[in-house]
Amino acid sequence: MDDSPKLRLFIEAPLAEGGTVTLGAEQAHYLLHVMRAPAGAQVALFNGRDGEWQARLADSGKRSAGLVVERCLRPQAAEPDLWLLFAPVKRQRIDFIAEKATELGVSALQPVFTRRTAMTRVNEQRLRAIAIEAAEQSERLTVPEIRPSRALDMVLADWPAGRRLFMLDETGGGRPIAEVLSRAERGPAAMLVGPEGGFAKSELDAVLSLAFARPVGLGPRILRADTAVLAALACFQALCGDWRHPAE
């Protein structure tokens, strides 16, 4: 029978046996008043660095809660190094993208502005909160980095050596994604998903001229941007991510 704690929280503080953690007002409210955790309740804690630890609720007040760290449940493990570059969409759907990308193991979320991007602002703090909640729910050991929104050309100009870029090409110019990913070597990678109106031709040409970029296709149907994100990330994890191989 699984005796792991049912409550799970992401924190910033270091985690080690015998250590103590004091929750802030928001997390204390969630633990004490939303989940109604009693004194002595077991809580799983993770911070993206030290693995996952079992802690015990030792004391609480109206706006704070203290936990004692007791034992390590899981050591920190490597995860796929996969970035998601996506053109911002309307609020409900950008929330969906942040949540599902986190559940699917993305290591960084990078909003990019393209010529046809309709949205002009992104609330990175909101995306961060959604990503934390999704990481807590999905039992991953990290929370993806939420990067400030930037123009696509600026992101590509600063591209790090050794990271492959798979661009979802809605024009039909890319090979099927399963074919490309099944032959891809493991290592740092990124997915690029354009806006609802698609990439401008100049943007397609610019990306396709880059040695590290490969266009890929998602089949004969026209997909909404958030659906395309979900499909592409699922393909990546199934074919060359941690659905198939243990993370190294």
C-alpha positions as CSV (number, residue, x, y, z in Angstrom):
1,M,0.0,0.0,0.0
2,D,1.4,3.4,-0.9
3,D,2.0,5.4,2.3
4,S,3.3,8.5,0.6
5,P,1.8,11.8,1.7
6,K,-1.2,12.9,-0.2
7,L,-0.4,16.6,0.2
8,R,2.4,17.9,-1.9
9,L,4.0,21.4,-2.0
10,F,6.8,23.1,-3.9
11,I,9.0,25.4,-1.8
12,E,12.1,27.4,-2.4
13,A,13.9,26.5,0.9
14,P,16.6,23.9,1.1
15,L,15.5,20.4,2.2
16,A,17.5,18.1,4.5
17,E,16.7,15.6,7.3
18,G,15.8,17.4,10.5
19,G,15.4,20.8,8.8
20,T,12.4,23.1,9.4
21,V,10.4,24.9,6.8
22,T,8.0,27.8,7.5
23,L,5.3,28.3,4.9
24,G,4.2,31.7,3.8
25,A,0.6,33.0,4.2
26,E,-0.7,31.6,0.8
27,Q,0.6,28.1,1.2
28,A,-0.3,28.0,4.9
29,H,-3.9,29.0,4.0
30,Y,-4.0,26.3,1.4
31,L,-2.7,23.6,3.8
32,L,-4.7,24.6,6.9
33,H,-7.9,26.0,5.5
34,V,-8.4,24.5,2.1
35,M,-7.0,21.0,2.7
36,R,-7.7,21.2,6.5
37,A,-4.5,19.5,7.4
38,P,-4.3,18.7,11.2
39,A,-1.3,18.9,13.4
40,G,1.0,16.0,12.6
41,A,-0.2,15.7,9.0
42,Q,2.4,14.4,6.5
43,V,3.3,16.6,3.6
44,A,5.6,15.9,0.6
45,L,8.0,18.8,-0.2
46,F,10.2,19.4,-3.2
47,N,12.3,22.4,-4.4
48,G,13.7,21.2,-7.7
49,R,17.2,20.6,-6.3
50,D,17.1,18.3,-3.3
51,G,14.6,15.6,-4.3
52,E,11.3,15.0,-2.5
53,W,11.0,14.8,1.2
54,Q,8.4,13.9,3.8
55,A,7.7,16.5,6.3
56,R,5.4,16.8,9.3
57,L,3.1,19.7,10.2
58,A,4.5,20.7,13.6
59,D,2.9,24.1,14.3
60,S,0.5,26.6,12.8
61,G,-0.9,30.0,13.2
62,K,-3.5,32.1,11.4
63,R,-1.1,33.0,8.6
64,S,1.8,30.6,8.8
65,A,2.6,26.9,9.2
66,G,5.8,25.2,10.3
67,L,7.0,21.7,9.1
68,V,9.8,19.4,10.2
69,V,11.6,17.6,7.4
70,E,11.8,13.9,8.3
71,R,13.0,11.6,5.4
72,C,13.8,11.6,1.7
73,L,11.1,10.0,-0.4
74,R,12.9,10.4,-3.8
75,P,16.3,11.6,-4.7
76,Q,16.6,14.4,-7.3
77,A,16.6,12.9,-10.8
78,A,17.5,14.3,-14.2
79,E,14.6,15.2,-16.5
80,P,14.5,15.8,-20.3
81,D,16.0,19.2,-21.2
82,L,13.1,20.4,-23.4
83,W,12.1,24.0,-24.0
84,L,8.8,25.1,-25.3
85,L,8.7,28.3,-27.4
86,F,5.2,29.4,-28.1
87,A,3.3,32.4,-29.4
88,P,1.0,33.8,-26.6
89,V,-2.7,33.1,-27.0
90,K,-5.8,34.2,-25.1
91,R,-5.7,33.8,-21.4
92,Q,-7.7,30.5,-20.9
93,R,-5.7,28.8,-23.5
94,I,-2.3,30.1,-22.4
95,D,-3.1,28.8,-19.0
96,F,-3.8,25.4,-20.6
97,I,-0.5,25.5,-22.4
98,A,1.4,26.2,-19.1
99,E,-0.4,23.5,-17.2
100,K,-0.1,20.8,-19.8
101,A,3.5,21.6,-20.8
102,T,4.4,21.3,-17.1
103,E,2.7,17.9,-16.8
104,L,4.5,16.8,-19.9
105,G,7.9,17.6,-18.5
106,V,9.0,20.8,-20.2
107,S,12.0,22.4,-18.5
108,A,11.4,26.0,-19.7
109,L,8.5,27.9,-21.1
110,Q,9.4,30.8,-23.4
111,P,6.7,33.0,-24.8
112,V,7.7,34.5,-28.2
113,F,6.2,37.3,-30.1
114,T,5.8,36.7,-33.9
115,R,4.5,39.0,-36.6
116,R,1.0,37.5,-36.3
117,T,0.9,37.1,-32.5
118,A,-2.4,38.7,-31.4
119,M,-1.5,39.1,-27.7
120,T,0.8,41.8,-26.6
121,R,1.3,41.0,-22.9
122,V,2.0,37.9,-20.9
123,N,1.5,37.5,-17.2
124,E,4.6,35.5,-16.3
125,Q,3.7,35.4,-12.6
126,R,0.4,33.8,-13.4
127,L,2.1,31.2,-15.6
128,R,4.5,30.5,-12.8
129,A,1.7,29.8,-10.3
130,I,0.0,27.5,-12.8
131,A,3.2,25.7,-13.4
132,I,3.9,25.2,-9.7
133,E,0.4,23.8,-9.2
134,A,0.8,21.4,-12.2
135,A,4.1,20.2,-10.9
136,E,2.7,19.5,-7.5
137,Q,-0.2,17.5,-9.0
138,S,1.9,15.6,-11.5
139,E,4.5,14.5,-9.0
140,R,7.5,15.9,-11.0
141,L,10.5,17.0,-9.0
142,T,11.0,20.4,-10.7
143,V,9.0,23.4,-11.9
144,P,9.7,24.6,-15.4
145,E,11.4,28.0,-15.7
146,I,9.1,30.7,-16.9
147,R,11.1,33.1,-19.1
148,P,10.2,36.7,-20.0
149,S,8.4,37.2,-23.3
150,R,10.7,38.1,-26.2
151,A,10.6,38.6,-29.9
152,L,11.2,35.3,-31.8
153,D,14.1,36.7,-33.7
154,M,15.8,37.8,-30.5
155,V,15.4,34.4,-28.9
156,L,16.9,32.7,-32.0
157,A,19.8,35.2,-32.1
158,D,20.8,34.1,-28.6
159,W,20.3,30.4,-29.3
160,P,22.7,28.1,-27.3
161,A,25.1,25.8,-29.2
162,G,24.0,22.1,-29.1
163,R,20.3,22.6,-28.7
164,R,18.1,21.4,-31.5
165,L,14.9,23.2,-32.5
166,F,11.8,21.5,-33.9
167,M,9.5,24.0,-35.5
168,L,5.9,23.0,-36.1
169,D,5.4,23.9,-39.8
170,E,1.7,24.4,-40.5
171,T,2.4,24.8,-44.3
172,G,3.1,21.1,-44.7
173,G,6.8,21.6,-45.4
174,G,8.1,19.5,-42.5
175,R,8.5,15.7,-42.3
176,P,6.1,13.9,-40.0
177,I,7.0,14.5,-36.4
178,A,7.2,10.9,-35.5
179,E,9.6,10.2,-38.3
180,V,11.9,13.1,-37.3
181,L,11.9,12.4,-33.6
182,S,12.4,8.7,-33.9
183,R,15.7,9.4,-35.5
184,A,16.7,12.3,-33.3
185,E,19.6,12.0,-30.9
186,R,18.9,12.6,-27.2
187,G,20.0,15.9,-25.8
188,P,18.9,19.5,-25.3
189,A,15.9,20.3,-27.5
190,A,13.1,22.8,-28.0
191,M,9.7,22.9,-29.7
192,L,8.5,26.0,-31.5
193,V,4.8,26.6,-31.9
194,G,3.5,29.6,-33.8
195,P,0.4,31.8,-33.5
196,E,-3.1,31.0,-34.6
197,G,-2.5,32.8,-37.9
198,G,0.7,30.8,-38.5
199,F,4.2,32.1,-39.1
200,A,4.8,34.8,-41.6
201,K,6.8,33.5,-44.7
202,S,9.8,35.6,-43.6
203,E,9.8,33.9,-40.2
204,L,9.5,30.5,-41.7
205,D,12.4,31.2,-44.1
206,A,14.5,32.6,-41.2
207,V,14.0,29.6,-39.0
208,L,14.6,27.1,-41.8
209,S,17.9,28.8,-42.6
210,L,19.2,27.9,-39.2
211,A,21.4,24.8,-39.0
212,F,19.9,23.7,-35.7
213,A,16.3,23.9,-36.8
214,R,14.1,21.2,-38.3
215,P,10.5,21.7,-39.5
216,V,8.1,19.0,-38.5
217,G,4.4,18.3,-39.3
218,L,1.5,17.2,-37.2
219,G,-0.6,15.5,-39.9
220,P,-3.4,16.6,-42.2
221,R,-5.7,18.4,-39.8
222,I,-5.4,22.1,-38.8
223,L,-4.8,22.2,-35.1
224,R,-5.3,25.1,-32.6
225,A,-2.1,26.3,-31.1
226,D,-2.8,24.8,-27.7
227,T,-3.7,21.4,-29.3
228,A,-0.5,21.5,-31.3
229,V,1.6,22.1,-28.2
230,L,0.0,19.0,-26.5
231,A,0.4,16.8,-29.5
232,A,4.1,17.8,-30.1
233,L,5.2,17.4,-26.5
234,A,3.5,14.0,-26.2
235,C,5.3,12.8,-29.4
236,F,8.6,14.0,-28.0
237,Q,8.2,12.3,-24.7
238,A,7.0,9.1,-26.3
239,L,9.7,8.9,-29.0
240,C,12.8,10.4,-27.4
241,G,11.9,11.6,-23.9
242,D,11.3,9.9,-20.6
243,W,8.2,8.0,-21.6
244,R,10.5,5.6,-23.4
245,H,13.8,5.9,-21.6
246,P,14.7,6.6,-18.0
247,A,16.1,10.1,-17.7
248,E,19.9,10.1,-17.4
